[in-house]
Amino acid sequence: MELGLQQKLALKQKITPQMIQSITYLQYNLEDLNIEVEKQLEENVLLEKENQEVYSGEINVIVDQPIVKNEESSKLEHIENKNEFTIDDWKTHYENQGQNFEGYKARNSDYDDLYDPDKKGKNSETLKSHLLEQARIFFLSELDVMIAELLIENMNYDGFLEEYIKNYGDEFNDKKERIVMKTEHVFEYIESKINMIYDNNVIEEDDIKDVLKKIYSFDPVGCGAFSKIEALYIQAKHYNYDEYIIDIINKEDLNLLADNKIKEIKEKYNIPDSKLIRAIEFIKRLEPIPGRKFYPEQPLNIEPEIKLIKEGDDYRVELIKERIPSLRISNHYRKKLLDPNTDKETRAYIEEKIQSALHIINAIKQRKKTIVRVMEVIIKIQKHFFDNGGNYDYFKAIVLKDVAQELELDESTISRATSGKYLISDIGLFELKHFFSTSVKVTGGENQSMMVVKNLIKRIINNENKKKPLSDAKISNILKNEHNLNISRKTIGNYRKDLDIPSTTKRKKIL
């Protein structure tokens, strides 16, 4: 063994910061992209929003302002498309456009107010505030109001009372977390807290329970329960349900109902079919999570950025210009850079910010172009699906690799371009990745998409005898004998769960 120097020739792929930025922007959904753009607008004073044009898949790139088609501008457009836009190119670009930029407006000075989340309207009505308002009206005693407030403050957002309260001391552990001194039952906690305030034993546990029983009847009924079963029991008592229905809930026989074990319930409670049907109907009206209607609204924030336009027998893909941010370099700083009187330090600062701004502008343009190219290939493959109004019998089995090979791109690029991006069409709203599906082998025929198989399973179950629903094994046999599809019972079960279709037992019609 001896030491020595050796030369070795090897090819290595180097990822530039510009490439990383393009990849990052490609994986952003529309909401995240807009958030990132707003962040960049704050950090880079040279960036401004502009009125954008729609980029169509039928053309290469739309330059946002008209350019005089001379030799320099043609060279510039070529460089811009290659993502190699330099400071000198940028100067030439705007010199060629002359006075076209004079009418541009700078960013709104009220920007910070417009985008301050704390200044947007908020719904102040919460479950706790709703219950507290009722308590302060209902209870006449100051002591009862105080008990009610403490009970409500210790409810979670589902409306359930937290049974045990952790008391934290002033000591901290190595992770700078407060140390729990002791854990008390909520009744003990409230009793000790109020008695400490009054410096006297003014209440006992029964006083707290009496107040809690009154809170049970507040809107929404059942708040203050320790569990879902208890919430249902409280509601059934409040609405004066028949005793046998209350017994079913109180004895926690709801699992028997959920599993359609009708015979066991009938024998246990010795009730006829009519009463059992009544019990099921009434229990379904109850709310196991009383605080649910006060959940904070979570808007879906799904905004399609691509639209599919049918033109005769063909389709055209367009980006929705109103949704996708488009940026430009500030005309004010352009002038300062071209001004010979601008000092060296200012010029260096502007050139640095321009370079950063150009990378962002190019990353957004590259994102637009890639998404449209990917969608055009998807439409080409799934054309029959759209031609037939979204009928999944015509859905093709395609994977990321199919589109990647067509466009000579990496599979990871296709994944980024389709995840979280939405298409609006005449037949509905789709996430782009929805059009990818694993294939299922067909005996003596073309492989089918998993979506087609799921559609078949759904159709078979919809047409089954509800009193004798089909098992997963029987559905597997039907697919094999009638559709040449070899799919295991276990896979059928997984597909059924994906479709939110309950098991054979739970699908069975009771009577």
C-alpha positions as a printed Julia matrix, in Angstrom:
511×3 Matrix{Float64}:
   0.0     0.0     0.0
   1.42    3.38   -0.96
   0.2     6.97   -1.11
  -0.04    8.82   -4.41
  -1.95   11.33   -6.54
  -4.25   10.2    -9.27
  -6.25   12.14  -11.83
  -9.76   10.97  -12.57
 -12.2    12.21  -15.21
 -15.85   12.12  -14.17
 -19.09   13.77  -15.16
 -20.95   15.53  -12.36
 -24.2    17.39  -12.49
 -24.0    20.76  -10.81
 -27.24   22.36   -9.66
 -27.04   26.13   -9.75
 -28.98   28.38   -7.34
 -31.12   29.44  -10.32
 -32.06   25.81  -11.01
 -32.91   25.27   -7.35
 -35.14   28.36   -7.43
 -36.92   27.13  -10.57
 -37.5    23.71   -8.99
 -38.82   25.33   -5.81
 -41.22   27.59   -7.69
 -42.45   24.68   -9.8
 -43.49   22.68   -6.75
 -45.43   25.62   -5.23
 -49.2    25.52   -5.57
 -50.91   28.77   -6.55
 -51.44   29.93   -2.97
 -47.84   29.23   -1.95
 -46.54   30.91   -5.1
 -48.48   34.09   -4.36
 -47.23   34.08   -0.76
 -43.65   33.7    -2.01
 -44.15   36.52   -4.54
 -45.46   38.86   -1.85
 -42.42   37.99    0.26
 -40.07   38.76   -2.65
 -41.88   42.04   -3.34
 -41.18   43.06    0.24
 -37.54   42.04    0.12
 -36.63   43.35   -3.33
 -37.62   46.96   -4.07
 -36.82   46.48   -7.78
 -39.68   44.0    -8.24
 -43.19   45.13   -9.15
 -46.39   43.37  -10.22
 -47.65   43.98  -13.72
 -50.68   43.28  -15.87
 -49.87   39.91  -17.33
 -50.79   38.18  -20.56
 -52.13   34.63  -20.83
 -49.47   32.14  -21.76
 -50.91   29.6   -24.14
 -49.38   26.26  -24.88
 -49.65   26.99  -28.6
 -46.92   29.65  -28.52
 -43.45   29.77  -27.03
 -43.26   32.78  -24.7
 -45.32   35.96  -24.54
 -43.1    38.9   -23.65
 -45.16   41.17  -21.46
 -44.45   44.35  -23.45
 -43.89   44.72  -27.21
 -40.25   44.52  -28.27
 -38.85   46.0   -31.44
 -37.74   43.0   -33.44
 -34.19   44.02  -34.2
 -31.07   41.86  -33.97
 -30.41   42.73  -30.31
 -33.94   41.98  -29.13
 -34.05   38.65  -30.98
 -30.79   37.7   -29.28
 -32.25   38.82  -25.96
 -35.4    36.7   -26.34
 -33.21   33.68  -27.02
 -31.15   34.36  -23.88
 -34.3    34.94  -21.8
 -35.72   31.58  -22.82
 -32.43   29.89  -21.85
 -32.68   31.31  -18.33
 -29.37   33.16  -18.79
 -30.63   36.74  -18.47
 -27.74   39.0   -17.44
 -27.5    42.63  -16.31
 -26.25   43.74  -19.74
 -29.06   41.83  -21.44
 -31.53   43.54  -19.13
 -30.19   47.01  -20.02
 -30.47   46.25  -23.75
 -33.96   44.84  -23.24
 -35.3    48.09  -21.82
 -33.29   50.38  -24.09
 -35.01   48.67  -27.04
 -38.41   49.32  -25.54
 -37.86   53.03  -25.04
 -40.81   54.93  -23.66
 -43.13   51.94  -23.36
 -42.37   51.79  -19.64
 -43.21   55.38  -18.74
 -46.81   54.62  -17.82
 -46.01   51.91  -15.27
 -47.23   52.42  -11.71
 -45.21   51.56   -8.66
 -46.52   49.2    -6.0
 -49.39   50.53   -3.92
 -48.15   52.37   -0.83
 -50.98   50.77    1.14
 -49.51   47.33    0.42
 -48.63   46.52    4.04
 -52.14   47.34    5.24
 -53.73   45.27    2.5
 -51.67   42.2     3.32
 -51.63   42.47    7.1
 -53.5    39.32    8.28
 -54.33   40.99   11.6
 -56.31   43.68    9.78
 -58.53   41.24    7.92
 -62.02   40.56    9.21
 -62.33   37.74   11.72
 -65.32   35.87   13.11
 -65.18   36.42   16.88
 -67.97   33.91   17.64
 -66.41   30.8    19.13
 -67.88   27.89   21.05
 -66.56   29.24   24.35
 -67.77   32.8    23.76
 -71.19   31.42   22.75
 -71.45   29.32   25.92
 -70.13   32.12   28.17
 -72.74   34.53   26.86
 -75.51   32.06   27.73
 -74.02   31.4    31.19
 -73.94   35.09   32.09
 -77.59   35.43   31.12
 -78.83   32.16   32.65
 -77.1    32.16   36.06
 -78.16   34.83   38.56
 -75.61   34.03   41.26
 -72.12   35.5    40.87
 -70.71   32.28   42.27
 -72.56   30.14   39.71
 -71.34   32.39   36.91
 -67.77   31.93   38.14
 -68.17   28.14   38.26
 -69.69   28.15   34.77
 -66.85   30.29   33.4
 -64.23   27.92   34.79
 -66.09   24.88   33.4
 -66.39   26.45   29.94
 -62.77   27.61   29.9
 -61.71   24.01   30.48
 -63.67   22.64   27.5
 -61.85   21.79   24.27
 -62.94   22.89   20.81
 -65.12   19.73   20.45
 -67.17   20.89   23.45
 -65.88   18.18   25.79
 -64.81   19.0    29.34
 -61.16   18.17   30.0
 -61.39   15.71   32.89
 -57.93   16.36   34.33
 -56.13   19.69   34.67
 -52.35   19.99   34.81
 -51.01   22.63   37.19
 -47.66   24.11   36.2
 -45.19   25.55   38.68
 -42.5    28.17   38.23
 -39.74   25.6    37.78
 -38.29   24.68   34.37
 -36.51   21.6    33.03
 -33.46   21.46   30.75
 -35.64   22.07   27.69
 -36.98   25.27   29.27
 -40.43   23.69   29.68
 -42.52   24.39   32.77
 -42.62   21.47   35.17
 -46.04   20.0    35.98
 -46.52   20.2    39.73
 -49.65   18.07   39.93
 -52.67   16.83   37.99
 -56.15   17.41   39.4
 -59.61   16.35   38.41
 -61.41   19.32   36.89
 -63.95   19.39   39.74
 -61.17   19.45   42.35
 -59.37   22.15   40.41
 -62.45   24.44   40.22
 -63.39   23.79   43.85
 -59.92   24.69   45.15
 -59.59   27.7    42.85
 -62.89   29.31   43.92
 -62.43   28.49   47.6
 -58.99   30.07   47.4
 -60.47   33.26   45.9
 -63.08   33.53   48.66
 -60.66   32.31   51.32
 -63.43   30.02   52.53
 -65.05   26.68   51.64
 -67.96   28.26   49.79
 -68.55   25.44   47.27
 -68.33   21.66   47.08
 -68.12   19.25   44.16
 -71.92   18.86   44.04
 -72.29   22.62   43.43
 -70.05   22.31   40.38
 -72.01   19.32   39.09
 -75.3    21.22   39.47
 -73.97   24.08   37.33
 -72.59   21.64   34.77
 -75.98   19.9    34.42
 -77.53   23.26   33.48
 -74.75   23.9    30.91
 -75.66   20.56   29.29
 -78.87   22.17   28.01
 -77.14   25.23   26.55
 -76.78   25.53   22.8
 -75.25   23.32   21.47
 -76.75   20.64   23.7
 -74.25   18.21   25.2
 -71.33   20.56   25.78
 -69.54   19.73   29.02
 -69.69   15.98   28.52
 -66.5    13.97   29.04
 -67.01   11.73   25.96
 -69.01   11.28   22.76
 -71.21    8.61   24.35
 -72.02   10.92   27.25
 -72.79   13.78   24.83
 -75.26   11.55   22.95
 -76.81   10.42   26.23
 -77.26   14.04   27.4
 -78.88   14.97   24.1
 -81.23   11.97   24.15
 -82.36   12.88   27.68
 -82.74   16.56   26.73
 -84.96   15.72   23.73
 -87.03   13.23   25.78
 -86.18   10.17   23.71
 -87.87    6.89   24.58
 -86.25    5.05   27.46
 -85.1     2.09   25.35
 -83.22    4.45   23.01
 -81.52    6.11   25.98
 -80.64    2.66   27.31
 -78.98    1.68   24.02
 -76.8     4.8    24.22
 -76.14    4.58   27.95
 -75.09    0.94   27.79
 -72.77    1.74   24.89
 -74.43   -0.63   22.45
 -73.9     1.82   19.58
 -71.1    -0.38   18.23
 -73.65   -3.14   17.69
 -75.74   -0.74   15.62
 -72.7     0.45   13.66
 -71.83   -3.16   12.82
 -75.44   -3.93   11.85
 -75.71   -6.58   14.58
 -79.46   -6.14   14.61
 -80.35   -9.56   15.95
 -78.25   -9.04   19.08
 -79.87   -5.67   19.85
 -83.39   -7.0    19.29
 -82.77   -9.91   21.64
 -81.0    -7.81   24.27
 -83.75   -5.17   24.5
 -86.65   -7.37   23.43
 -87.99   -4.83   20.94
 -89.77   -5.27   17.59
 -88.38   -4.14   14.22
 -90.43   -0.92   14.24
 -88.87    0.26   17.52
 -85.39   -0.65   16.32
 -85.85    1.39   13.14
 -87.09    4.29   15.27
 -84.03    4.0    17.55
 -81.63    4.1    14.58
 -83.38    7.11   13.03
 -83.37    9.06   16.29
 -79.77    8.27   17.19
 -78.65    9.46   13.75
 -80.11   12.89   14.57
 -77.77   13.35   17.54
 -74.38   15.07   17.36
 -71.5    13.09   18.92
 -69.25   16.18   18.79
 -71.39   19.07   20.1
 -68.79   21.74   19.34
 -68.44   20.74   15.7
 -70.59   23.54   14.27
 -68.23   26.08   15.87
 -65.14   24.68   14.19
 -63.25   27.54   12.54
 -64.04   27.57    8.85
 -61.2    26.19    6.78
 -61.57   27.54    3.26
 -60.34   25.11    0.65
 -58.4    27.86   -1.15
 -58.46   25.78   -4.32
 -57.93   28.14   -7.22
 -57.45   26.62  -10.66
 -54.59   28.17  -12.58
 -55.21   26.3   -15.83
 -58.31   26.16  -17.99
 -59.18   23.68  -20.7
 -60.95   25.15  -23.73
 -62.65   22.88  -26.26
 -62.23   24.0   -29.85
 -64.05   21.68  -32.23
 -62.67   18.2   -31.68
 -59.5    19.45  -30.0
 -58.56   21.1   -26.71
 -56.46   24.11  -25.87
 -54.68   24.66  -22.54
 -54.37   28.16  -21.12
 -53.08   29.6   -17.89
 -55.58   31.84  -16.11
 -53.82   35.2   -16.24
 -55.72   36.71  -13.31
 -54.5    34.0   -10.94
 -50.8    33.74  -11.7
 -48.48   36.52  -10.54
 -46.36   38.26  -13.17
 -43.49   40.53  -12.21
 -41.27   43.17  -13.79
 -38.31   45.34  -12.87
 -39.16   48.79  -11.52
 -38.85   51.52  -14.17
 -37.58   53.91  -11.49
 -34.53   51.75  -10.77
 -34.01   51.08  -14.47
 -33.52   54.79  -14.97
 -31.15   55.01  -12.02
 -29.01   52.18  -13.38
 -28.83   53.79  -16.84
 -28.16   57.22  -15.37
 -24.38   58.0   -15.66
 -24.63   60.18  -12.52
 -25.58   57.24  -10.29
 -22.81   56.57   -7.8
 -20.86   53.31   -7.83
 -22.29   51.95   -4.57
 -25.9    52.53   -5.64
 -25.2    51.01   -9.04
 -23.73   47.88   -7.43
 -26.77   47.55   -5.15
 -29.21   47.9    -8.07
 -27.31   45.38  -10.2
 -27.36   42.85   -7.35
 -31.11   43.29   -6.84
 -31.77   43.13  -10.59
 -29.94   39.82  -10.85
 -32.02   38.42   -8.0
 -35.24   39.8    -9.54
 -34.47   38.31  -12.95
 -33.99   34.86  -11.43
 -37.45   35.12   -9.83
 -39.09   36.38  -13.05
 -37.48   33.59  -15.07
 -38.43   30.95  -12.47
 -42.1    31.98  -12.69
 -42.0    31.95  -16.51
 -40.37   28.52  -16.5
 -43.05   27.27  -14.08
 -45.82   28.48  -16.42
 -44.22   26.88  -19.44
 -43.61   23.51  -17.73
 -47.14   23.22  -16.32
 -48.71   23.91  -19.72
 -46.43   21.42  -21.48
 -47.27   18.72  -18.94
 -51.0    19.42  -19.19
 -50.92   19.23  -22.98
 -49.48   15.71  -22.81
 -52.07   14.7   -20.2
 -54.91   15.99  -22.4
 -53.47   14.14  -25.37
 -53.55   10.85  -23.44
 -56.85   11.43  -21.59
 -58.71   12.97  -24.54
 -61.4    10.26  -24.6
 -62.05   10.86  -20.91
 -62.86   14.52  -21.61
 -64.7    13.73  -24.86
 -67.08   11.48  -22.9
 -67.89   13.97  -20.17
 -65.53   12.57  -17.53
 -66.69    8.94  -17.84
 -64.06    6.86  -16.03
 -64.64    3.96  -18.39
 -62.46    5.98  -20.78
 -59.77    6.89  -18.24
 -56.29    5.82  -19.35
 -53.65    4.37  -17.05
 -50.68    6.74  -17.18
 -47.76    7.19  -14.82
 -45.24   10.0   -14.33
 -42.72    8.15  -16.46
 -45.02    8.3   -19.53
 -45.2    12.09  -19.47
 -41.55   12.48  -18.47
 -40.4    10.49  -21.51
 -42.68   12.45  -23.83
 -41.27   15.79  -22.64
 -37.72   14.55  -21.98
 -37.94   15.69  -18.37
 -37.29   14.01  -15.05
 -40.16   12.22  -13.31
 -39.64   14.41  -10.23
 -40.26   17.48  -12.43
 -43.58   16.04  -13.62
 -44.52   15.28  -10.01
 -43.77   18.87   -8.94
 -45.65   20.29  -11.93
 -48.84   18.33  -11.18
 -49.05   18.31   -7.38
 -51.31   21.05   -6.01
 -52.05   22.48   -9.48
 -55.7    22.55  -10.58
 -57.44   22.52  -13.96
 -60.93   23.9   -14.58
 -62.88   22.39  -17.47
 -66.45   21.92  -18.68
 -66.66   18.67  -16.73
 -65.28   19.92  -13.44
 -62.25   20.86  -11.36
 -59.29   18.44  -11.25
 -55.89   18.37   -9.62
 -53.37   17.55  -12.35
 -52.02   14.54  -10.48
 -55.56   13.12  -10.57
 -54.91   12.12  -14.19
 -52.14    9.72  -13.17
 -53.12    6.25  -12.13
 -51.5     2.88  -11.71
 -52.53    0.21  -14.18
 -54.23   -3.11  -13.51
 -53.45   -6.16  -15.67
 -56.2    -7.44  -17.95
 -56.19  -10.99  -19.23
 -55.76  -10.89  -23.01
 -56.3    -7.14  -23.32
 -54.99   -3.64  -22.68
 -54.2    -2.82  -19.06
 -56.84   -0.73  -17.29
 -56.44    2.32  -15.07
 -57.02    1.92  -11.35
 -59.68    4.66  -11.72
 -61.58    2.47  -14.2
 -61.43   -0.44  -11.76
 -62.68    1.71   -8.88
 -65.53    2.91  -11.08
 -66.45   -0.7   -11.85
 -66.42   -1.62   -8.15
 -68.66    1.36   -7.37
 -71.08    0.37  -10.13
 -71.19   -3.29   -8.99
 -71.94   -2.24   -5.39
 -74.61    0.26   -6.49
 -76.42   -2.54   -8.34
 -76.11   -5.2    -5.61
 -79.0    -6.61   -3.58
 -78.97   -4.38   -0.49
 -80.35   -7.18    1.68
 -77.5    -9.47    0.54
 -74.58   -7.17   -0.26
 -71.58   -8.59   -2.07
 -68.42   -9.49   -0.18
 -65.04   -8.28   -1.44
 -64.29  -11.85   -2.55
 -67.48  -11.98   -4.66
 -66.68   -8.59   -6.23
 -63.22   -9.96   -7.07
 -64.84  -12.93   -8.84
 -67.19  -10.67  -10.81
 -64.27   -8.54  -12.01
 -62.36  -11.66  -13.02
 -65.22  -13.44  -14.81
 -66.91  -10.46  -16.45
 -64.08   -7.97  -16.98
 -60.91  -10.14  -17.12
 -59.45   -8.25  -14.15
 -57.41  -10.25  -11.63
 -57.71   -8.25   -8.42
 -57.34   -9.74   -4.96
 -59.95   -9.49   -2.25
 -57.58   -7.38   -0.15
 -57.08   -4.88   -3.0
 -60.85   -4.67   -3.49
 -61.15   -3.78    0.19
 -58.54   -1.04   -0.16
 -60.21    0.42   -3.25
 -63.58    0.3    -1.48
 -62.15    2.27    1.45
 -60.72    4.82   -0.98
 -64.24    5.25   -2.34
 -65.68    5.65    1.19
 -67.86    2.58    0.68
 -68.55    0.71    3.94
 -68.01   -3.01    4.48
 -70.51   -5.72    3.5
 -71.93   -5.86    7.03
 -72.48   -2.12    7.23
 -74.01   -1.95    3.72
 -76.63   -4.54    4.58
 -80.16   -3.17    4.63
 -81.56   -3.74    8.09
 -85.16   -4.57    7.31
